[in-house]
Amino acid sequence: MSKKKIITIVGARPQIIKASAISRAIRLFYKEEIEEIIVHTGQHYDQNMSQIFFEELGIPEPSFNINVGSGRHGQQTAKMIDGIEEILIKEQPDSVILYGDTNSTIAGALAASKIHIPIVHIEAGLRSFNKKMPEEINRIACDHMSSLLFSPTKQGIKNLQKEGFKLKQEGKATMDEPNMYHCGDIMLDNSMYFGKSGNGTPPLMNSLGLKANEFILCTIHRDSNTDIEANLISILDALLSCQEETQMKIVLPLHPRTKNKIEQLNEHDSVERFLNNPNITILPPAGFNDIIILEKNSKLIVTDSGGLQKEAYFFKKPCVILREQTEWVEIVENGNAILTGADNSKIKKAVSTLLAKQNFTYPALFGDGQAGKFICSKILSDL
């Protein structure tokens, strides 16, 4: 029997990380049955934001890099559609794997669906119910072009059913009659795999002068937080107040774009104090292994990243979400996270509340850490 050829499309750092779970499952369980080709759109092209992750996570080097770079949504997406379509016509894969909700995802979905190549959408069914977020438009559109839909949560399946999808899980899957599964979260696969640590304190913790459970990890990257000056100042002022009140260190790995935005605001008193506070450490973008170490050893995570919200839960850390909505509603409903947006007072109250809370629970909302293997088995049986 000939191998099934799949093309995995990635373009942003989180997708590279997610792809490692599927690549690992293929390598360990399905190398005789599946051939994987990696296409990198180049949506994130900084060395620390992209290449380092292929090296760290053991993902095959991309066979193709479209090198699209940054740009307006329409401009960037159009370039990716053109580049992806050319590759798909050349390679003639049996299916295309897409992750999440980026412009790379919607571009891959449009390119593949127009030439009748089945789409496998991982993280299907996630909804924030805010169509002002470009990610929401991307994920809805991709779901409705997919033949196989894999949702990490039961809520994702419910969302798809409300949109008219039937809970079909037998027979061959097509775009008109897709199969959908609650498979668990492939990021739990990765967190379990890469989160295994040896004895002693990791060198990163020593180099930063950090002690376990005595610091706050923070990330900020969403446009609504970085590009609106009032919101960015509000977040930084809240973090500064939290540091001064708790006397805990804050570690902030920053996307270069966010770092530039902050530095442009240094004439504001609170921003200047933030930048000069010796207990607030600003780092370059962290590799996946480093971010795992920081997550595992932090006391609290403050973030606007969808991925870090879940990873906080995986490592049993409370989380302040710097967004108005989240697609990971389960962790908020279970009391593990609080939504604050960029509201200064809400951020400070949430930090105080979560640091004081003792009775956290962590039910198995995201599966058993075997999502990658399950997804590969269904690609073989359903397409």
C-alpha positions, 0 to 999 in steps of 0.5 A: 500500500502506498503512503498517504501524502499529507502537507502540513502548513505552518506560518506562526510560532504556535503552529510550528509547536503544534505540528511537532505533535503530529510529526512525532506521532508519524515518526513513532507510529505511522512512518510506513503509512504517512509521508509528511511534507512541511510548508512554511508560509513565512508569516513569522520569519524572525529566527527566534520566532520560527527556525529555533522551534524546528530545531528544538522540537525535532520537526522536519525542515520545511520542504517549502518556505513561501517567505511571505513576511508581514503585511496587511491581512489581504496582502499577506493572505493573497500571497500565501494563497498563491504560493500554497496553491502552486505547491499543492498542484505540484505535490498533489497531496492526499490531504492538507493539515491546518492548525488554529486560526491564522492567515496561514490557516485561511490561506491554506483552506482556500487554496486546498478547497478550490482544487478539491484537496481534503482539509484536516483542521486541528483545533476545529470548533473553537469560538470566541464569539467576537467576529471583530477578531480576525482569528474568529473569521479564519477559524469559522471559514476553515471549519466550513471548508474541512473534511476532518474536524478535530476539536480539542474540547467538548465545547468545540463539538457543541459549537460546530453542531450549533452551526449545522455540522452533524456529529458524523464519525463513520464512512469517508469524510468529504467537505460536504459531509465532514467527520468530526471528533473530540480528540483532546488537545495536541498541545497537551501531547507536547506539554507532557512530552517536553515537560519531563524534567530532570532533577535540580533547578534548570539553568535558565532559572539560575541565570535569571535569578528565579525561584520556583513559584516566586515569579509571574510569567507574562506575555503580550502580543495581541494587536488590541493590546499592543497597538492601542496606546491606552491599552498597552499603558494600562497593562504595563501600569497594572503589572508594575502595581502588581509587582510593587504590591506582591514583591514578586518578580515578573518575567516578560518574554517579548515579541520584538514588535511589542518591545518596540511599542513599549519603548516608544512609550517611555516618556510616560512615567509608569512605562519608564518605571516599568522599564527601569524596575529591577524586578521586571525582566524583559527577555527576547522571544523564548524557545518552547523548552524555555517557555515550558520551564518558565510556565512550570516554575511560575506562580501565576501566568498573565497573557493574551496568548491562547496557547499559554492559557491552556499551558497554564492549565496543563501545568496547574497555574492560575491565569489572568487573560488579557482579552475580553473573550477566550475560545478556552471558556472551560478554564474560565468557567472552572475558576482557573482563569479570569478575563480582564481585557486591558482594564487596569483595575480588573488586571490588578483584582484578578492577580490578587484573587488568583494569588490568594485562591487555594481551592483550584481543581484541574479536571481532564478537559483537554484529553489524555495527551494522545491526540496526535496519534488519534488524528493520524489514525483517522486521517488514514481511515477516514480519507 
